[in-house]
C-alpha cells in the first residue's frame, strides 16, 4: 500500500508552497450542508445501516483516550431499541446476565478504557472460560444504536487476521454490548504516547510490523469485502495489539460502504477524527478509499516520529504533524537544489521564523 502526504505531485514549487500555507485550513472540519447520502436500492439490507448518516460529528484527539470526544451528539443515540435489526449479524447473541457474570457486574478492576461508544471491560465467559473484551454502550454518550449495528454487521461478516474478531453481542432491552477477542497489549496509542513505567519502547521492527499489519487489514476492507468498506476512523487508538505486537483494526462504528461500479466517491457528511481526516473529504464531503489511505499515512508518520497527529502542547506548525513534516519535506527538496530565492515568501510568518530563516542563511 502506498503512502502519500496528500500534497500532490506537481513540479510547480510555488503552488506546493501555497498548499503548505493553506494546510491548516484544509485540516479543519466544517459542516457540509450540501452533502447528501448516496442513492441506494429500495431493498433493505444490513449494509443500509452503513449508508445512512447521523448528524455530522466532530472528534478531538485530546482528552478521550480511546476514541476522542464528540462535540455533537448523534441522532442515533436517541433510539432505544433495535429489535429485529440484528438478524444479519453473524455472531453469538448473549443474554445480558451472561455478560454481567463475565465481568462480575462490571467490576472496576476489570475496566480497560472508555471511548465514544462507552466503557470497555475485561471479562471471562463462564461457559467457555474465554477471556474477552466487552464494550457497553453508554445510553447518554456520543454514539448510539446506529454505530452499534454498523460495527456488529461489519465485523461479523469480516474474516481477516488483522481485524479484531467479534465474538458476539447483546441487544436485550435497553442494553447494547459488543463482545470481542481480548487484545492483551492494548492499543498502539498506549505504546507510542502513553507508555507505562518500565515498559520497553517499541523497536523499529515492531513499528514496521504494526504498520504492515494495519495496511493489510485496510486492504482487506477495500478490496476483499463485499461490498467494499471505507473504515473512516483509522488512528493509533483503534489499532489493538496482541501477543508479539500483532496488530488488529478495531472500532468500526463509522464504517461506510464504499463506491461501487462507476461511482468515484460517496457523498456523505464529514465524520472522523481531527488530524486524521483527509483534507479533500473534510472540505467536500466526498468520501473515497483514498480517505483511508490519507489516515494511514498520518498513522505511519506517528509510528515513525513518535509524535501525535495533533499536539497542542507544541508551538507553531509543530502542533500539526502533517504540516510540520510537509514543511521539512519541501525545505529539504528546494534547499538541496539551492532554490532558496522567493519561495519562502509564500509561507506563513511563523514557519519562516521557525524553519526558513536559519536554513536560508546556511544556503546563502
C-alpha positions as CSV (number, residue, x, y, z in Angstrom):
1,X,0.0,0.0,0.0
2,X,1.4,3.4,-1.0
3,X,1.9,6.3,1.3
4,X,1.2,9.8,0.3
5,X,1.4,13.1,2.1
6,X,-1.6,14.4,0.1
7,X,0.4,17.3,-1.2
8,X,0.2,16.5,-4.9
9,X,2.9,15.6,-7.4
10,X,3.3,18.9,-9.4
11,X,6.7,20.3,-10.1
12,X,5.4,23.8,-9.5
13,X,7.1,24.7,-6.2
14,X,5.2,28.0,-5.8
15,X,1.9,26.1,-5.9
16,X,3.1,23.5,-3.5
17,X,4.3,26.1,-1.0
18,X,0.9,27.9,-1.2
19,X,-0.6,24.5,-0.4
20,X,1.5,24.4,2.7
21,X,0.2,27.8,3.8
22,X,-3.3,26.6,3.4
23,X,-2.7,23.3,5.1
24,X,-4.1,24.2,8.5
25,X,-7.4,25.3,6.9
26,X,-7.7,22.1,4.9
27,X,-7.4,20.1,8.1
28,X,-10.3,21.7,9.9
29,X,-13.7,20.2,9.8
30,X,-16.7,22.2,8.5
31,X,-20.3,21.3,8.1
32,X,-21.1,20.3,4.5
33,X,-24.8,21.2,4.3
34,X,-25.0,20.2,0.6
35,X,-23.8,16.6,1.2
36,X,-26.5,14.0,0.6
37,X,-26.5,10.3,1.3
38,X,-25.9,8.2,-1.8
39,X,-28.9,6.8,-3.6
40,X,-29.4,3.1,-2.9
41,X,-31.6,0.2,-3.6
42,X,-35.1,0.1,-2.2
43,X,-34.3,-3.4,-0.8
44,X,-33.4,-3.1,2.9
45,X,-30.2,-5.0,3.9
46,X,-27.7,-4.8,6.8
47,X,-25.5,-2.7,4.7
48,X,-28.1,0.1,4.6
49,X,-27.1,1.0,8.1
50,X,-23.6,1.7,6.7
51,X,-25.1,4.0,4.1
52,X,-27.3,6.1,6.4
53,X,-25.6,9.0,8.2
54,X,-26.4,10.5,11.6
55,X,-25.8,14.2,12.4
56,X,-22.4,15.5,11.4
57,X,-20.0,15.0,14.3
58,X,-16.5,16.0,15.2
59,X,-13.8,14.3,17.2
60,X,-10.9,15.6,19.1
61,X,-7.6,13.7,19.6
62,X,-7.2,15.4,23.0
63,X,-8.9,14.2,26.2
64,X,-10.7,11.0,25.5
65,X,-8.1,8.2,25.4
66,X,-9.8,5.6,23.2
67,X,-12.0,7.3,20.7
68,X,-11.9,11.1,21.2
69,X,-14.7,13.4,22.3
70,X,-17.6,14.5,20.1
71,X,-18.9,18.0,20.2
72,X,-22.3,16.9,18.9
73,X,-24.5,14.0,19.8
74,X,-25.6,11.6,17.1
75,X,-29.3,11.4,16.4
76,X,-28.9,7.6,16.6
77,X,-28.3,7.8,20.3
78,X,-31.9,8.7,20.8
79,X,-33.1,5.3,19.6
80,X,-33.9,2.9,22.4
81,X,-34.4,-0.3,20.6
82,X,-33.1,-2.3,17.6
83,X,-35.3,-5.4,17.9
84,X,-35.4,-7.3,14.7
85,X,-32.5,-5.4,13.2
86,X,-29.7,-7.8,14.3
87,X,-30.8,-10.6,12.1
88,X,-27.9,-10.1,9.7
89,X,-25.3,-10.2,12.5
90,X,-23.3,-13.5,12.2
91,X,-22.2,-13.7,15.8
92,X,-23.3,-15.2,19.1
93,X,-26.2,-13.5,20.9
94,X,-25.5,-13.1,24.6
95,X,-28.0,-12.6,27.4
96,X,-27.2,-9.5,29.5
97,X,-26.9,-11.7,32.6
98,X,-24.1,-13.7,30.9
99,X,-22.1,-10.5,30.4
100,X,-22.8,-9.3,33.9
101,X,-21.4,-12.6,35.2
102,X,-18.4,-12.4,32.9
103,X,-17.4,-9.0,34.3
104,X,-18.6,-9.7,37.9
105,X,-21.2,-6.9,37.4
106,X,-18.7,-4.7,35.5
107,X,-16.2,-4.6,38.3
108,X,-13.9,-1.5,38.4
109,X,-10.8,-3.6,38.4
110,X,-11.8,-5.1,35.0
111,X,-12.2,-1.7,33.4
112,X,-9.9,-1.3,30.3
113,X,-10.8,2.1,28.8
114,X,-13.6,4.3,27.5
115,X,-14.4,5.8,24.1
116,X,-17.3,7.5,22.3
117,X,-19.3,4.2,22.4
118,X,-18.9,3.6,26.1
119,X,-16.8,1.7,28.6
120,X,-14.8,-1.4,27.8
121,X,-14.3,-4.2,30.4
122,X,-12.2,-7.4,30.5
123,X,-14.3,-10.5,31.2
124,X,-14.3,-14.3,31.3
125,X,-17.2,-16.2,29.7
126,X,-18.5,-18.7,32.2
127,X,-19.4,-21.4,29.7
128,X,-16.2,-21.4,27.7
129,X,-13.7,-19.8,30.0
130,X,-12.6,-17.5,27.2
131,X,-11.1,-14.1,28.1
132,X,-12.9,-11.3,26.2
133,X,-13.3,-7.6,26.0
134,X,-16.8,-6.3,26.5
135,X,-17.9,-2.9,25.2
136,X,-21.0,-1.4,26.8
137,X,-23.0,1.3,25.0
138,X,-23.3,4.5,27.1
139,X,-27.0,5.4,26.7
140,X,-26.2,9.0,27.4
141,X,-23.0,9.0,25.3
142,X,-22.0,10.2,21.9
143,X,-22.8,7.1,19.9
144,X,-25.9,5.0,19.7
145,X,-27.9,2.2,18.0
146,X,-26.7,3.1,14.5
147,X,-23.0,2.7,15.4
148,X,-23.8,-0.5,17.4
149,X,-25.4,-2.0,14.3
150,X,-22.8,-0.8,11.9
151,X,-20.0,-2.3,13.9
152,X,-21.8,-5.6,14.5
153,X,-22.7,-6.0,10.9
154,X,-19.2,-5.1,9.6
155,X,-17.2,-7.3,12.0
156,X,-19.5,-10.3,12.0
157,X,-19.2,-10.5,8.2
158,X,-15.5,-9.9,8.0
159,X,-12.7,-12.6,8.3
160,X,-9.1,-11.3,8.4
161,X,-6.3,-11.8,10.9
162,X,-5.7,-8.0,11.1
163,X,-9.3,-7.2,12.0
164,X,-10.4,-7.7,15.7
165,X,-12.8,-10.7,16.0
166,X,-16.3,-10.1,17.1
167,X,-17.4,-12.9,19.3
168,X,-20.9,-11.8,20.0
169,X,-23.3,-9.1,21.0
170,X,-26.2,-8.3,23.4
171,X,-29.3,-6.5,22.4
172,X,-31.6,-7.0,25.4
173,X,-34.0,-4.3,26.5
174,X,-32.1,-1.0,26.5
175,X,-28.7,-2.8,26.8
176,X,-26.3,-2.8,23.8
177,X,-23.0,-4.6,24.2
178,X,-20.4,-6.0,21.9
179,X,-18.0,-8.9,22.8
180,X,-14.6,-9.0,21.2
181,X,-11.5,-11.1,21.5
182,X,-9.2,-9.8,24.2
183,X,-6.1,-7.9,23.0
184,X,-3.6,-8.1,25.9
185,X,-1.2,-5.4,24.8
186,X,-3.7,-2.6,24.5
187,X,-3.6,0.0,21.7
188,X,-0.8,1.3,19.6
189,X,-1.5,4.7,21.2
190,X,-0.7,3.3,24.6
191,X,2.8,2.2,23.4
192,X,3.6,5.3,21.3
193,X,2.4,8.2,23.5
194,X,1.4,6.8,26.9
195,X,3.9,4.1,27.8
196,X,3.7,2.5,31.2
197,X,6.7,2.9,33.6
198,X,9.5,0.5,32.8
199,X,7.7,-0.6,29.5
200,X,10.3,-1.0,26.8
201,X,9.8,1.4,23.8
202,X,8.7,-0.1,20.5
203,X,11.7,-1.1,18.4
204,X,11.9,-0.3,14.7
205,X,11.0,-3.8,13.5
206,X,7.9,-3.9,15.8
207,X,6.8,-0.5,14.5
208,X,7.1,-1.6,10.8
209,X,5.3,-4.9,11.7
210,X,2.4,-2.9,13.1
211,X,2.2,-0.6,10.1
212,X,2.3,-3.5,7.7
213,X,-0.5,-5.3,9.5
214,X,-2.7,-2.3,9.7
215,X,-2.2,-1.8,5.9
216,X,-3.2,-5.4,5.3
217,X,-6.4,-5.0,7.3
218,X,-7.2,-1.9,5.4
219,X,-6.5,-3.5,2.1
220,X,-9.0,-6.3,3.0
221,X,-11.7,-3.8,3.8
222,X,-11.2,-2.0,0.5
223,X,-10.6,-4.9,-1.9
224,X,-11.8,-8.2,-0.4
225,X,-15.0,-7.4,1.4
226,X,-18.3,-7.4,-0.5
227,X,-19.4,-4.7,-0.5
228,X,-16.2,-2.8,0.0
229,X,-15.9,-0.9,3.2
230,X,-14.3,2.5,4.0
231,X,-13.1,2.5,7.6
232,X,-13.2,6.3,8.2
233,X,-11.6,6.1,11.7
234,X,-8.1,4.8,11.3
235,X,-5.9,6.1,14.2
236,X,-3.5,4.7,16.7
237,X,-6.1,4.2,19.4
238,X,-8.1,1.9,17.1
239,X,-5.1,-0.3,16.3
240,X,-5.1,-3.0,19.0
241,X,-2.1,-5.2,19.7
242,X,-1.9,-8.9,20.5
243,X,1.0,-11.1,21.5
244,X,4.1,-10.3,19.6
245,X,2.7,-6.8,18.8
246,X,0.3,-8.4,16.2
247,X,-2.0,-5.5,15.1
248,X,-5.7,-5.6,14.5
249,X,-8.1,-2.8,13.5
250,X,-11.0,-2.1,15.8
251,X,-14.0,0.2,16.3
252,X,-16.0,0.2,13.1
253,X,-18.9,2.4,14.2
254,X,-18.1,4.9,11.5
255,X,-17.5,2.4,8.7
256,X,-19.3,3.1,5.4
257,X,-19.9,1.2,2.2
258,X,-17.5,2.5,-0.5
259,X,-18.2,3.5,-4.1
260,X,-19.0,0.6,-6.4
261,X,-19.1,0.2,-10.2
262,X,-18.8,3.6,-12.0
263,X,-19.0,5.6,-8.8
264,X,-16.0,7.6,-7.9
265,X,-17.0,8.6,-4.4
266,X,-19.7,8.5,-1.8
267,X,-21.3,11.8,-0.8
268,X,-21.7,12.0,3.0
269,X,-21.4,14.2,6.0
270,X,-17.9,14.6,7.4
271,X,-17.2,12.2,10.3
272,X,-13.9,11.1,11.8
273,X,-11.1,12.3,14.0
274,X,-9.4,15.7,13.7
275,X,-5.9,15.3,12.4
276,X,-6.5,12.0,10.6
277,X,-9.3,13.1,8.2
278,X,-8.3,13.7,4.6
279,X,-8.5,17.4,3.7
280,X,-10.4,16.8,0.5
281,X,-13.0,14.8,2.3
282,X,-13.3,17.3,5.1
283,X,-13.8,20.1,2.5
284,X,-16.2,18.4,0.1
285,X,-17.8,15.5,1.9
286,X,-16.8,13.3,-1.0
287,X,-15.6,10.0,0.6
288,X,-13.3,7.7,-1.3
289,X,-11.0,4.8,-0.4
290,X,-8.1,7.4,-0.6
291,X,-9.5,9.0,2.5
292,X,-8.5,5.9,4.5
293,X,-5.1,6.0,2.7
294,X,-4.5,9.5,4.0
295,X,-5.4,8.4,7.5
296,X,-3.0,5.5,7.2
297,X,-0.3,8.0,6.1
298,X,-0.9,10.1,9.3
299,X,-0.6,6.9,11.5
300,X,2.6,5.9,9.7
301,X,4.1,9.4,10.5
302,X,3.1,8.9,14.1
303,X,4.7,5.5,14.2
304,X,7.9,6.8,12.6
305,X,8.2,10.1,14.6
306,X,6.6,9.2,17.9
307,X,4.6,12.4,17.7
308,X,0.8,12.8,17.8
309,X,-1.2,13.9,14.7
310,X,-2.4,16.9,16.7
311,X,-0.4,18.0,19.8
312,X,-1.5,21.3,21.4
313,X,1.4,21.1,23.8
314,X,3.8,22.1,21.0
315,X,4.0,25.5,19.3
316,X,3.7,26.8,15.8
317,X,3.5,24.4,12.9
318,X,4.7,21.5,15.1
319,X,1.2,21.2,16.5
320,X,0.0,19.6,13.3
321,X,2.2,16.6,12.4
322,X,1.4,16.5,8.7
323,X,2.0,20.3,8.4
324,X,5.3,20.0,10.2
325,X,6.6,17.1,8.1
326,X,5.4,18.7,4.9
327,X,7.5,21.8,5.7
328,X,10.6,19.7,6.4
329,X,10.0,17.7,3.2
330,X,9.8,20.7,0.9
331,X,12.6,22.5,2.7
332,X,14.9,19.5,2.1
333,X,13.9,19.5,-1.6
334,X,14.4,23.1,-2.6
335,X,17.3,23.8,-0.3
336,X,19.1,20.7,-1.6
337,X,18.9,22.2,-5.1
338,X,19.8,25.7,-3.9
339,X,16.3,27.0,-4.7
340,X,16.1,29.4,-1.8
341,X,15.1,32.5,-3.8
342,X,11.5,33.8,-3.4
343,X,9.7,30.6,-2.3
344,X,9.9,31.3,1.4
345,X,7.7,34.4,0.7
346,X,4.7,32.2,0.3
347,X,5.0,30.6,3.7
348,X,3.3,31.8,6.9
349,X,5.5,34.1,9.1
350,X,5.7,31.6,12.0
351,X,7.0,29.0,9.5
352,X,9.6,31.4,8.2
353,X,10.7,32.3,11.7
354,X,11.0,28.7,12.9
355,X,12.4,27.0,9.9
356,X,13.2,29.1,6.8
357,X,15.4,32.0,8.1
358,X,18.1,29.8,9.7
359,X,18.2,27.5,6.7
360,X,18.4,30.3,4.1
361,X,21.4,31.8,5.9
362,X,23.1,28.4,5.6
363,X,22.1,28.1,2.0
364,X,23.4,31.6,1.1
